[in-house]
């Protein structure tokens, strides 16, 4: 089976190249705080569903509790003709931003 490159994959690659060209101290200026975590959510989803294509992405929200934060995302993953919703919760230390846990659940797209 021939693996196709999606438009989203091409856009992500171009986005990554753009960020390499921006000086490190300017990378976070003007970007929402969840962008970093969204990239991680997409990477973890692609690892779990390697033969699939991520066709949509939504930042659901953020929760802060007891020194920990949870960034929540919903991604739509397509494998052949089937689409599923993948809910990704990334738990991290609020102060250090060290990733503590990645929780994924499947649902409707």
C-alpha positions as a Markdown table, in Angstrom:
| # | Residue | x | y | z |
|---|---|---|---|---|
| 1 | Unk | 0.0 | 0.0 | 0.0 |
| 2 | Unk | 1.5 | 3.3 | -1.0 |
| 3 | Unk | 1.5 | 5.9 | 1.8 |
| 4 | Unk | 0.3 | 9.3 | 0.7 |
| 5 | Unk | 1.5 | 12.7 | 2.0 |
| 6 | Unk | -1.3 | 14.7 | 3.2 |
| 7 | Unk | -1.7 | 18.5 | 2.9 |
| 8 | Unk | -1.6 | 18.7 | 6.7 |
| 9 | Unk | 1.7 | 16.9 | 6.7 |
| 10 | Unk | 3.1 | 19.2 | 4.1 |
| 11 | Unk | 1.9 | 22.3 | 6.1 |
| 12 | Unk | 3.4 | 20.9 | 9.3 |
| 13 | Unk | 6.7 | 20.4 | 7.6 |
| 14 | Unk | 6.7 | 23.9 | 6.2 |
| 15 | Unk | 5.7 | 25.3 | 9.6 |
| 16 | Unk | 8.6 | 23.4 | 11.2 |
| 17 | Unk | 11.0 | 24.9 | 8.6 |
| 18 | Unk | 9.7 | 28.4 | 9.2 |
| 19 | Unk | 10.3 | 28.0 | 13.0 |
| 20 | Unk | 13.9 | 26.9 | 12.3 |
| 21 | Unk | 14.5 | 30.2 | 10.5 |
| 22 | Unk | 13.1 | 32.4 | 13.3 |
| 23 | Unk | 15.5 | 33.3 | 16.1 |
| 24 | Unk | 14.9 | 31.3 | 19.3 |
| 25 | Unk | 13.9 | 34.3 | 21.4 |
| 26 | Unk | 11.3 | 35.3 | 18.8 |
| 27 | Unk | 9.6 | 31.9 | 18.4 |
| 28 | Unk | 7.0 | 32.3 | 21.1 |
| 29 | Unk | 6.2 | 36.0 | 20.5 |
| 30 | Unk | 2.6 | 36.3 | 19.3 |
| 31 | Unk | 1.8 | 32.6 | 19.5 |
| 32 | Unk | -0.9 | 31.1 | 21.8 |
| 33 | Unk | 0.6 | 29.1 | 24.6 |
| 34 | Unk | -1.1 | 25.9 | 23.4 |
| 35 | Unk | 0.9 | 25.8 | 20.1 |
| 36 | Unk | 3.8 | 23.9 | 21.7 |
| 37 | Unk | 1.4 | 21.3 | 23.2 |
| 38 | Unk | -0.6 | 21.0 | 20.0 |
| 39 | Unk | 2.6 | 19.9 | 18.2 |
| 40 | Unk | 3.2 | 17.3 | 20.9 |
| 41 | Unk | -0.4 | 16.1 | 20.7 |
| 42 | Unk | -0.1 | 15.7 | 16.9 |
| 43 | Unk | 3.2 | 13.8 | 17.2 |
| 44 | Unk | 1.9 | 11.4 | 19.9 |
| 45 | Unk | -1.3 | 10.8 | 17.8 |
| 46 | Unk | 0.8 | 10.1 | 14.7 |
| 47 | Unk | 2.9 | 7.6 | 16.7 |
| 48 | Unk | -0.2 | 5.8 | 17.9 |
| 49 | Unk | -1.8 | 5.8 | 14.4 |
| 50 | Unk | 1.2 | 5.6 | 12.1 |
| 51 | Unk | -0.7 | 4.6 | 8.9 |
| 52 | Unk | -3.3 | 7.4 | 9.4 |
| 53 | Unk | -3.7 | 11.0 | 8.4 |
| 54 | Unk | -4.6 | 13.8 | 10.8 |
| 55 | Unk | -7.2 | 15.8 | 9.0 |
| 56 | Unk | -8.4 | 18.2 | 11.7 |
| 57 | Unk | -7.2 | 19.7 | 15.0 |
| 58 | Unk | -9.0 | 21.6 | 17.7 |
| 59 | Unk | -7.7 | 23.0 | 21.0 |
| 60 | Unk | -10.4 | 22.2 | 23.4 |
| 61 | Unk | -9.0 | 24.1 | 26.4 |
| 62 | Unk | -6.7 | 24.1 | 29.4 |
| 63 | Unk | -7.2 | 23.2 | 33.1 |
| 64 | Unk | -4.9 | 24.2 | 35.9 |
| 65 | Unk | -5.0 | 22.4 | 39.2 |
| 66 | Unk | -2.5 | 21.8 | 42.0 |
| 67 | Unk | 0.6 | 22.9 | 40.1 |
| 68 | Unk | -0.3 | 20.8 | 37.1 |
| 69 | Unk | -1.8 | 21.9 | 33.8 |
| 70 | Unk | -3.8 | 19.9 | 31.3 |
| 71 | Unk | -3.9 | 21.0 | 27.6 |
| 72 | Unk | -6.8 | 19.3 | 25.8 |
| 73 | Unk | -7.1 | 18.6 | 22.1 |
| 74 | Unk | -9.4 | 16.8 | 19.7 |
| 75 | Unk | -7.8 | 15.5 | 16.5 |
| 76 | Unk | -9.6 | 13.8 | 13.6 |
| 77 | Unk | -7.7 | 10.8 | 12.3 |
| 78 | Unk | -8.5 | 9.2 | 8.9 |
| 79 | Unk | -7.4 | 5.7 | 8.1 |
| 80 | Unk | -8.5 | 4.6 | 4.6 |
| 81 | Unk | -12.2 | 5.4 | 4.7 |
| 82 | Unk | -12.7 | 5.5 | 8.4 |
| 83 | Unk | -12.5 | 8.6 | 10.6 |
| 84 | Unk | -12.2 | 8.7 | 14.4 |
| 85 | Unk | -11.9 | 11.5 | 16.9 |
| 86 | Unk | -8.9 | 11.2 | 19.1 |
| 87 | Unk | -9.0 | 13.2 | 22.4 |
| 88 | Unk | -5.5 | 14.0 | 23.7 |
| 89 | Unk | -4.9 | 15.3 | 27.2 |
| 90 | Unk | -1.4 | 16.4 | 27.9 |
| 91 | Unk | -0.6 | 16.8 | 31.6 |
| 92 | Unk | 2.5 | 18.8 | 32.5 |
| 93 | Unk | 4.1 | 20.6 | 35.5 |
| 94 | Unk | 2.9 | 24.2 | 35.3 |
| 95 | Unk | 6.1 | 25.7 | 36.5 |
| 96 | Unk | 8.7 | 23.6 | 34.6 |
| 97 | Unk | 6.5 | 22.6 | 31.6 |
| 98 | Unk | 7.8 | 19.1 | 31.9 |
| 99 | Unk | 5.4 | 16.6 | 30.3 |
| 100 | Unk | 4.0 | 14.2 | 32.9 |
| 101 | Unk | 1.3 | 12.2 | 31.1 |
| 102 | Unk | -0.3 | 11.7 | 27.7 |
| 103 | Unk | -3.9 | 10.3 | 27.7 |
| 104 | Unk | -5.7 | 9.4 | 24.5 |
| 105 | Unk | -9.3 | 8.3 | 24.1 |
| 106 | Unk | -11.2 | 7.6 | 20.9 |
| 107 | Unk | -14.6 | 9.0 | 20.1 |
| 108 | Unk | -16.8 | 10.2 | 17.3 |
| 109 | Unk | -15.2 | 12.6 | 14.8 |
